[in-house]
Amino acid sequence: MLMSQQQHRVVQLDDVTRVALMITPPNQGSPIDQAREAISTIRDILNRQPVEMSLTKQTVFVRSVEDIDTLGNLFKAYYRDRVPATSFVIQPPCAGQALAIEAWALGGDGIEVCFPLPDLVTVTYDQLRWIYVAGITSPHDATCAYDEAKHCFGLLAERLRHVGATFNDVCRIWLYQGGITQPERDAGGETIERYRELNRARADFFQQLESVGQINTSRDGQAFYPASTGIGMAGPGMTVSCLGLQTSRDDVSLHPLENPRQTSAFDYARKYSPRSPLFSRAMAVKIGDHATTWISGTASILDSETVHSGDVEKQTHQTIDNIQNLISDKNFRQHGLAGMGAALTDLAKVRVYVKHPRDYQTCRAIVESRFGPVPAIYAVADVCRPDLLVEIEGVAFSDVTHSP
């Protein structure tokens, strides 16, 4: 099902062709030159597919906030009225490039791609409707992390309502926060870490949505939260995006996954955050005979404690061990989902967030040895705990096997 290339991977799901693109251009020329090189690479890859492809969503990792407007204008000029839902994240590529691009494209008969708003794209086929919201940012006049997060979550909900969706349809969220581990003053004058205030805003927002029936955080007696990444970025404020799915098909279902070797984030003790981070370790989406598993940002944590503090080599191995255990056949069976498990080789792409640029080569060597030739982007980013040095997320595609 997966066909690997250096910078992309093709996933064939029945009659739909998906392409995951992880494009890091050569570190040559100006930012606009590097962006043109990346666009040219994407165009070449998509032109080589057997069906016409549409680019639907992209995340652009940039070295400098000053380049965002220029790059945005370039995308508008190139894609015109079909600009993919785009997030610009100030996370410099580890090898020094001005930018790197993660993009998703798909093609096949009967696919309808709509662009109702500049930051909103819908994809409809086979009684499925995927919803991509990207590039939601906090206002410049926000004075605290709580208000930044509250504003961004509100805009996500607004975009979803624009296409007749709610947070009940959301299976994956990305949260990029400036100064994620930095302290600030809360409303009572107490010093608190910005990430903890993000968690408080998310918990309050979900509680508000629950009161009006726009999210169900408990289903069939189990906690049910979207998969999520909460990661640092340079500069102030927040940038957020999400992925949703609507369908009436009875062979489609969503399944949150937890790692038995890790305390569920939503059950963390108060010492980690007064309001727990409300997300699942992964979200598996079963569609017919296929499973897509969206893996949340994962780090070197066992139970609820950071392990291998100060050792990036051991932290990287532990992070990959956690991913491997999370998506394993054994863990799926323990969740009552026999036949849906995946291996590291089933990953279509990974993002690797490295706290210190000096650790890039060490981290990359381990990732390549453990994952094999999976397309990857390596970006410099602060992780949500001061003692964590690396975080990895990804998405795996697997066939569902049925017992005789």
BELKASUL-V419761 format. One record per backbone hydrogen bond with DSSP energy under -1.0 kcal/mol. NH is the residue of the N-H (numbers start at 1). CO is the residue of the C=O. Records with the same first field share a line. If there is no record, write none. Layout:
NH->CO  CO
This chain:
3->10
5->8
9->20
10->3
11->18
12->1
13->16
16->13
17->107
18->11
19->105
20->9
21->103
22->7
23->101
28->26
34->30
35->31
36->32
37->33
38->34
39->35
40->36
41->37
42->38
43->39
44->40
45->41
46->42
47->43
48->44
49->46
54->106
56->104
57->104
58->85
59->102
60->87
61->100
62->89
63->98
67->64
68->65
71->67
72->68
73->69
74->70
75->71
76->72
77->73
78->74
79->75
80->76
82->79
85->56
87->58
89->60
91->89
94->378
96->93
100->61
101->23
102->59
103->21
104->57
105->19
106->54
107->17
111->108
112->124
114->122
117->120
120->117
121->132
122->114
123->130
124->112
125->128
128->125
129->246
130->123
131->244
132->121
133->242
134->119
136->240
138->238
142->139
148->144
149->145
150->146
151->147
152->148
153->149
154->150
155->151
156->152
157->153
158->154
159->155
160->156
161->157
162->158
163->160
164->161
165->160
168->214
169->166
170->167
171->243
172->243
173->227
174->241
175->229
176->239
177->231
178->237
182->179
184->192
186->190
189->186
192->184
194->182
195->180
197->193
198->194
199->195
200->196
201->197
202->198
203->199
204->200
205->201
206->202
207->203
208->204
209->205
210->206
211->207
213->210
214->209
219->222
222->219
224->217
227->171
229->173
231->175
232->382
233->177
234->90
239->176
240->136
241->174
242->133
243->172
244->131
245->169
246->129
253->286
255->284
257->282
262->259
263->303
267->264
268->265
272->269
279->277
280->226
281->257
282->257
283->294
284->255
285->292
286->253
287->290
288->251
290->287
291->398
292->285
293->396
294->283
295->394
296->281
297->228
298->392
301->299
302->305
303->261
305->302
307->300
311->308
315->311
316->312
317->313
318->314
319->315
320->316
321->317
322->318
323->319
324->320
325->321
326->322
327->323
332->328
333->329
334->330
335->331
336->333
337->332
340->337
342->327
346->343
347->344
348->395
350->375
351->393
352->377
353->391
354->379
355->389
359->356
360->357
363->359
364->360
365->361
366->362
367->363
368->364
369->365
370->366
371->367
372->368
374->372
377->350
379->352
380->92
381->354
388->385
391->353
392->298
393->351
394->295
395->349
396->293
397->346
398->291
400->289
401->339
